[in-house]
Amino acid sequence: MVTVRPASEKDRGAISDICKHYDANLIHLVYNTWQQQGSMYIAEVEGKAVGFCSLTFPAPTEAQILGIRLLPEYHNEQMGRDFIISLLQAAQEKGCNVVRVLTSSENYETQAALQRNLDFIRSGSWMISCGEEISSPPCSGPAIKAASSELLEDIWQFLQYSQIYRRSHGLIHTKGYAFRNFSKVYLAQQLEAGQVYAWQEEEGIAGVAVANMDGDTLVLNYLDAKPHSVRDLLAAILCAHEAKYLTAAVPVDIYQEAKPLLEKVVARHQPDQWLVMVKEVSPLATSRD
């Protein structure tokens, strides 16, 4: 039987042993991010730590699983299934009704297992680049200002008619490779925080983006625009911020329009493609809010 629990400092040795079978730098990643953020969970079998992953809660009733790692002798489909079932239960106990798994788009084995064994469904693909150095900001045009909260209804209507929004299943990227529901309430919160940008043309809104500064890094969490407006909107956002680095999450369906500019402004643009998979569950507790 597999049980899961939040990791503690005493697990560092076991986590280090597991990491040795993967990327040598993984131990530093998980301790600099997952452990410090409190999102690292340990899988145990009869009291022995045999694996770990990140379990985050990007919204009060939403959870996401990322980066499952297991000791080689436990690396099989049944163990992976039991690990995820235990994580699902942990999410349900916190009042979640949606659980997502983020996987590499090329991880076909995991995707098939999630569909076959646990009834997860595909929920949109994204191109994500993390901390890329900005070498030449495209400041030939005007910088854009954050949208006013007065545009809430207009922006929401744009999203409701957007194929990009629909094909990405109404999701938005948040901190730490996590995705959550991009609802009208969340849009209003981001507008209030000054993190929404709207590209306007004579006929109305032609593009929407959500971005913010995190230290010296510009973080682009959502990009959605008519094909002819994508580069203008993205360039205006880059010009509006004095950033040294760029972290960008762009829906696959709009990435080809954004790619030429991204390749131009960063020193070395090498994004990864990720697939979001989702499962609805019944919460076992009240909302986490």
C-alpha positions in Angstrom: 0.0 0.0 0.0 1.3 3.5 -0.9 0.8 6.4 1.5 1.7 10.0 0.9 2.6 12.8 3.2 4.3 16.3 3.0 8.1 16.1 2.9 10.2 17.3 5.8 13.9 18.1 6.2 14.6 14.6 7.5 13.6 13.2 4.0 16.6 15.0 2.3 18.7 11.8 2.3 16.0 9.6 0.8 15.1 12.3 -1.8 18.8 12.6 -2.7 19.0 8.8 -3.3 16.0 8.9 -5.6 17.4 11.9 -7.5 20.6 10.0 -8.3 18.6 7.9 -10.7 17.4 11.0 -12.6 19.0 14.4 -13.3 21.9 15.1 -11.0 20.6 18.7 -10.5 17.2 17.5 -9.5 18.0 17.5 -5.8 18.8 21.2 -5.9 15.6 22.0 -7.9 13.3 20.2 -5.5 14.9 21.7 -2.4 15.0 25.2 -3.9 11.5 25.2 -5.1 9.2 22.3 -4.0 10.5 21.9 -0.5 10.6 25.6 0.3 7.2 26.1 -1.1 5.8 23.2 0.9 4.6 21.4 -2.2 6.8 18.3 -2.0 5.1 15.1 -1.1 6.7 11.7 -0.2 5.4 8.3 -1.3 6.0 5.6 1.3 5.7 1.8 1.2 5.7 0.2 4.6 7.4 3.3 6.1 10.1 3.5 3.4 10.3 6.6 1.2 10.3 5.3 -2.4 9.3 8.4 -4.3 8.3 12.0 -4.3 6.5 14.7 -6.4 5.1 18.2 -6.3 1.4 18.6 -5.2 0.3 22.2 -5.4 -3.1 23.9 -4.9 -3.2 26.8 -7.4 -6.8 27.5 -6.5 -9.0 26.7 -3.4 -10.6 23.6 -5.0 -7.9 22.7 -7.6 -4.8 20.6 -7.2 -1.9 19.7 -9.6 0.6 16.9 -9.6 4.0 17.4 -11.2 7.3 15.5 -11.4 6.6 12.0 -10.0 10.0 10.3 -9.3 10.4 6.7 -7.9 13.2 4.4 -7.0 14.0 2.1 -9.9 12.6 -1.0 -8.2 9.3 0.8 -7.7 9.1 2.3 -11.2 6.2 0.4 -12.7 2.6 1.2 -13.8 0.9 -0.3 -10.7 3.1 1.7 -8.4 2.6 4.9 -10.3 -1.2 4.3 -10.3 -1.2 3.7 -6.5 0.9 6.8 -5.9 -1.5 9.0 -7.9 -4.5 7.5 -6.2 -3.0 8.5 -2.8 -2.4 12.0 -4.1 -5.9 12.2 -5.4 -7.1 11.3 -1.9 -4.9 13.9 -0.3 -6.3 16.5 -2.7 -9.9 15.4 -1.9 -9.2 15.7 1.8 -8.4 19.4 1.2 -11.7 20.0 -0.5 -10.5 19.8 -4.2 -12.9 18.8 -6.9 -10.4 19.0 -9.8 -6.9 17.4 -10.0 -4.6 18.0 -12.9 -1.3 16.3 -13.9 1.3 18.1 -15.9 3.4 15.9 -18.2 5.8 16.4 -21.0 4.0 16.3 -24.3 6.4 13.4 -25.3 5.6 11.3 -22.2 3.2 9.1 -24.1 3.5 6.2 -21.6 2.4 8.3 -18.7 -0.4 9.9 -20.6 -1.7 6.5 -21.7 -1.5 5.1 -18.2 -3.4 8.1 -16.8 -6.2 7.7 -19.3 -6.3 3.9 -19.1 -6.1 3.5 -15.4 -7.5 6.6 -13.8 -9.8 8.2 -16.5 -7.8 11.4 -16.8 -8.5 13.4 -20.0 -6.4 15.8 -22.0 -6.9 19.5 -21.2 -4.7 21.6 -23.4 -1.0 21.9 -24.4 1.3 24.7 -23.6 4.8 25.9 -24.5 6.7 27.0 -21.4 10.1 28.6 -21.2 11.7 29.5 -17.9 14.1 32.3 -17.0 15.4 33.0 -20.5 17.7 35.9 -20.8 16.3 38.9 -22.7 19.0 40.1 -25.1 17.2 42.7 -27.3 13.8 44.1 -26.1 11.7 45.1 -29.1 11.0 48.7 -28.1 10.3 50.1 -31.5 6.6 50.6 -30.6 4.8 52.1 -27.7 4.7 50.3 -24.3 1.3 49.1 -23.1 -0.3 50.0 -19.8 -2.2 47.5 -17.7 -5.9 47.3 -18.5 -8.5 49.0 -16.3 -10.9 47.0 -14.2 -13.6 48.8 -16.3 -12.7 46.5 -19.2 -13.7 43.3 -17.3 -16.8 42.6 -19.3 -15.2 43.4 -22.6 -12.1 41.2 -21.9 -14.3 38.4 -20.6 -16.4 38.5 -23.7 -13.3 38.3 -25.8 -12.2 35.2 -24.0 -15.6 33.5 -24.3 -15.4 33.8 -28.1 -11.7 32.9 -28.3 -10.8 29.5 -29.8 -7.4 29.8 -27.9 -9.3 30.0 -24.6 -11.5 27.1 -25.5 -8.7 24.8 -26.8 -6.7 25.5 -23.7 -9.8 24.5 -21.7 -10.1 27.9 -19.9 -6.8 27.5 -18.0 -4.1 29.9 -17.1 -0.5 29.3 -16.0 0.4 30.4 -12.5 3.6 30.3 -10.5 5.7 27.1 -10.5 4.4 25.3 -13.6 0.9 25.2 -12.1 -2.4 25.7 -14.0 -5.7 26.8 -12.7 -9.2 27.7 -14.0 -9.1 31.1 -15.7 -12.5 32.2 -14.4 -14.2 35.6 -14.6 -13.5 36.0 -10.8 -9.8 35.3 -11.3 -9.7 37.7 -14.3 -11.2 40.4 -12.1 -8.5 39.7 -9.4 -5.7 40.0 -12.0 -7.2 43.2 -13.4 -7.3 44.7 -9.9 -3.6 43.6 -9.4 -2.7 45.4 -12.7 -1.5 42.2 -14.4 -3.9 42.1 -17.4 -3.1 43.7 -20.8 -5.6 44.3 -23.5 -4.7 45.1 -27.1 -7.5 47.3 -28.5 -8.3 48.1 -32.2 -11.2 50.0 -33.7 -13.5 47.0 -33.6 -12.7 46.3 -30.0 -10.3 44.1 -28.1 -8.0 42.1 -30.3 -5.8 40.5 -27.7 -5.4 39.7 -24.0 -2.3 38.8 -21.9 -1.6 38.3 -18.2 1.9 39.2 -17.1 3.7 40.4 -14.0 7.2 41.1 -12.8 8.9 38.7 -10.3 12.1 40.3 -9.3 14.0 40.9 -12.6 11.9 38.4 -14.5 8.9 39.1 -16.6 6.4 36.3 -16.2 3.9 35.8 -19.0 1.1 33.6 -17.8 -1.4 33.9 -20.6 -1.4 35.1 -24.2 -4.4 35.2 -26.5 -4.9 37.4 -29.5 -6.0 37.5 -33.1 -3.1 36.3 -35.3 -2.2 39.7 -36.6 -2.1 41.2 -33.1 0.0 38.6 -31.3 3.4 40.1 -31.9 2.3 43.7 -31.3 0.7 42.8 -28.0 3.7 40.7 -26.9 6.2 43.4 -28.0 4.3 46.1 -26.1 4.3 44.1 -22.9 8.1 43.5 -23.2 8.6 47.3 -23.8 6.5 48.1 -20.7 8.9 46.2 -18.3 12.6 46.5 -17.6 13.2 42.8 -17.3 16.4 40.8 -17.6 14.7 37.5 -18.0 11.5 36.1 -19.4 9.4 33.2 -18.3 6.6 32.6 -20.7 3.6 30.1 -20.8 1.9 30.3 -24.2 -1.0 28.0 -25.4 0.3 25.8 -28.2 -2.5 27.0 -30.6 -1.0 30.5 -30.6 2.6 29.8 -30.1 3.6 29.8 -33.8 2.5 33.5 -34.0 4.5 34.4 -30.9 7.6 32.3 -31.6 9.4 34.6 -34.1 9.4 37.5 -31.6 10.4 35.3 -28.7 13.3 33.9 -30.7 14.4 37.4 -31.5 14.3 38.9 -28.0 15.8 36.2 -25.9 19.4 34.9 -26.1 18.4 31.3 -26.5 14.8 30.4 -26.7 14.2 26.7 -25.9 10.7 26.1 -24.6 9.3 22.7 -23.5 5.9 21.5 -24.5 3.6 20.4 -21.7 0.3 18.6 -21.7 -2.3 19.2 -18.9 -4.4 16.2 -18.0 -7.4 16.6 -15.7 -9.7 14.5 -13.5 -12.8 15.5 -11.6 -13.1 14.1 -8.1 -15.5 14.4 -5.2 -14.1 16.6 -2.4 -13.9 14.9 1.1 -13.8 18.2 3.0 -15.0 21.8 2.7 -13.3 24.3 0.4 -9.7 25.2 1.3 -10.2 28.9 0.9 
